[in-house]
Amino acid sequence: MSLKAKFFAVLKEYAPSIIDYGRRIKKIVKNQLLQKKRRNNQIINKEQLIEDFKKIGIQKGDNVIVHTSLSKIGFVEEGAKTFVDALLEVIEKEGTLLCPCYAHNTFSKYYLDSNPVFDLNNSPSKAGSITEYIRKLKGAKRSFHPTDAACAYGPLADYFTNSHFGQLTPYNQNSPYFKLIEKKGKILNVGVPLNTSCTNLHTLEDAVDFKFPIYYSKIYEVKMIDENGIEHTMKTKVHDPAFSLKRKPNELEPLFEKEGILKHGVVGETFATLIDAKGLFDVMIKNYNERGVTMYTPHGS
């Protein structure tokens, strides 16, 4: 076995536990800092969040997918509930709120290597406390996908989530992420950079004959349980962790700013960006075809 092969064999075995340990330590430190803010009466309420969402450009009737780090916002009164309530009040009943709703918090390949059973109703979201809160809302829908599920709440919840099952790749035209493009939705990132949040960048990869080998060679067959408790199996590809490490989405920000599809703002105590989903897709398609721009080659090839 080559040195490179040995490295990835070790990475595969130990990476999930190392990542999980690091996250637990960070969570303890964050909680300590948040409690200090609470004691100092540095509390962020619903009214402040509503104002911040409006300032960055969220409007009535918007279909918006949110990627967040709740702890980065500061000490939010009632936590995830207040954040979600504020967003829903801004988009009102005409809008639909979406979020990633993955049942894992590591690379999809490592997750499927553990032979999981994805239970639509009962597998918790590991994409943050806000996503788990949205998943549990009465009337929320979750797409039936083992690695890249999304949740939606609002009048278009079923539309966004009803065709994800059975798709060999997770970000194609039948995914919630591509449907957000079709509905001219928005992508709200709060306290998280593009490097860790902008899942919609993957829609480019599934829309063209992508030039990089981003998917792992193995096609996985996954056991899944639907909303009625019926077991299914589904075949899916996953991104290759070795290639995923080459992503540089943050370096695409200047392009998005120049094209006028990304707006900066502040939510609570942290930075935020609002991105036009269709604009993002159109800009990426154009620059991929003309200059070879991708999240792996943000300055072209």
C-alpha positions, 0 to 999 in steps of 0.5 A, a space after each residue: 500500500 502506498 503512503 497516500 493510500 495508508 494516509 486515507 485509510 487512517 483518515 477514514 478510520 479516525 476522522 469521524 471520531 476526531 471531528 466529533 471530539 473537536 465539535 464537542 470541545 468547541 460546543 462546551 467553550 461556546 456555551 460558557 461564553 453564551 452564558 456569560 453574555 446572558 449574565 451580562 444581559 447581552 440578550 438578542 430578542 425576536 424584534 432585533 432579529 426581525 430588524 436584521 433580517 429585513 435590513 439584509 433583504 429578506 422580504 414577505 413571500 421569500 423562499 429562503 434556505 438558511 444556514 446558521 451557527 446559532 451560537 455565533 449570533 450571541 445569546 438569543 432569547 429562547 434560542 432556535 425558536 426565536 430565530 425561526 419565529 423571527 424569520 417566519 414573521 418576515 417572510 409571512 405565510 406566503 414564504 417558505 423556509 428551508 434548511 439542510 436537514 442531514 442525519 450526519 455531521 461528517 462527510 457523506 461517505 463516512 456516514 454511509 460507510 457506517 451502514 446507517 438506516 435513514 428514518 425520515 421521521 426519526 433521524 435527527 438533523 445534525 446540521 445544527 439546532 435551528 435545523 432540528 427545530 425546523 424539522 420538528 415544526 408541525 407541518 414541516 416536510 423533509 426530503 427523503 434523501 439519506 445524505 443531503 436531505 432538506 426540510 421545508 416549512 410553508 406553502 411550498 414545503 411539499 414542492 421543495 421536498 417531494 422528488 428527492 428520493 431515488 436521485 443518484 446525485 443529491 443536487 440535481 434538478 429534482 433536489 430541493 436545492 435546484 428547486 430553490 433556483 427555479 423559484 428564485 429563492 434566497 440563501 441566508 448564511 448567518 455566522 457561517 462562511 461559504 466554505 461551510 454553508 453554501 450547498 447550492 454551489 453543488 447544483 452546478 456540478 449536477 447540471 453539467 458534465 463536470 470536469 472534476 471527479 468529485 463523486 466517489 467511485 462506489 455507488 451506495 445502496 442505503 436502507 431508508 424508512 419513509 413517513 409511514 414506517 415502510 422500508 426502502 432502499 436507494 442508490 446514491 453517489 457521495 462526494 469523495 472526501 479527498 476531493 472535497 478538501 480542495 474546495 475554496 468557496 470563500 474565494 468566490 465571494 468577490 465574483 458574487 459581489 461583482 455580479 451583484 448576487 451577494 449582499 453582506 449584513 449583520 444578524 445579532 452579533 455575527 456576519 451574514 450574507 444573502 445570496 440570490 439562488 438563481 443568480 448564483 446558479 447563472 453566474 456559476 454556469 456562465 463562468 464555468 463555461 467561459 473560464 472553468 470557474 468552480 469552487 475548486 478552481 475559484 479563479 478559473 483554470 
